[in-house]
């Protein structure tokens, strides 16, 4: 009986560590907090293309971020070639400061001629950057303005952060990005398992921010990581039920 109880306890512990946590989210933010521009843009989730719909996040058994996938619904567009992704921003806690960004950009001014990142590894930097819109936030690369400069002929979301100057950060490690090209894809994926820490350690709440060079659709999502996934809870419950059954049988004897 002692062996059975020990096996059940080990099974419960193993289940809670081996199985990760997959969390889904939807695109429910129009712009990053503090970055509205007091125009009609503030009421539009998507200004033309792209159209992000949300994504999934995969955490390992230790609560570290291993993979992030973002989905979008546009399947074809003649204007897709002018869209390029900005940098991915990550806040590992709930303090409204970005702690990391993945540098996907090789440009310092946003415009229709920006180049696209191919599939491969990109540098991630640690930073300490306040989210709010103020003059005390140097380093943000902004989207630009409607029908102005390189955006001549295009309507965009004005003056929204899309990227960051990597010279202001400290290199942390490399992150794999699935790539972006001149035709729409249904999903874009970031993989964090090649970082020096094996993945990115997070708090119970963390935030991701991502958009394109035109900021026409913006991802800003705070994710709660403390709730175990259903599969883990099922295995945990199964182990506890089995353990209770064996104990009950012992007392009956």
FENZIKA-V443110 format. One line per field, one symbol per residue. ss: DSSP state (~ for helix, > for strand, _ for the rest). psi: psi as a letter, one per 40 degrees, with the letter a starting at -180 (. if undefined). burial: b if it has 24 or more other ideal C-beta (glycine too) atoms within 12 Angstrom, else e. A space follows every 50 residues. Layout:
ss: ???
psi: ???
burial: ???
This chain:
ss: _~~~~~~~~~~~~~~~~~__>>>>>>_____________~~~~_______ _>>>>>>>>____>>>>>>>>>_______~~~__>__>>>>_____>>>> >>_________________>>>>>>>>>>>_________>>>______~~ ~_________>>>>_~~~_>>>>>>>>_________>>>>>________> >___>>>>>>>>_____>>>>>>>_____~~~~~~~~~~~~~~~~~~~~~ ~~_
psi: dddddddddddddddeddhahhhiiigfhdiihefiefaedeehdhgbia gheaaihhiaeeeihdihhhiiehdiheedeehiiaihihheafefhhdi ihgeifiehhieeiiihihahihhihighidihieegidhhidaihfhbe ehehhihhfihdaiheeeihhdaihhheihaeiiidihhhheeeidedah hiadhihihiaidefdhhhhhhhheehiiddddddddddddddddddddd dd.
burial: eeeeeeebeebbeebbeebbbbbebebebbbbeebebeeebeeebbbbbb bbbbbbbbbbbebbbbbbbbbbebeeeebbebbbbbbbbbbbeeebebbb bbbbbebeebbbebebbeeeebbbbbbebbbeeeeebebbbbbbbbeeee beebbbbbbbbbbbbbeebeebbebbbbebeeebbeebbbbbbebeeebb bbeeebbbbbbbbbbbbbbbbbbebeebbeebeebbeebeeebeeeeeee eee
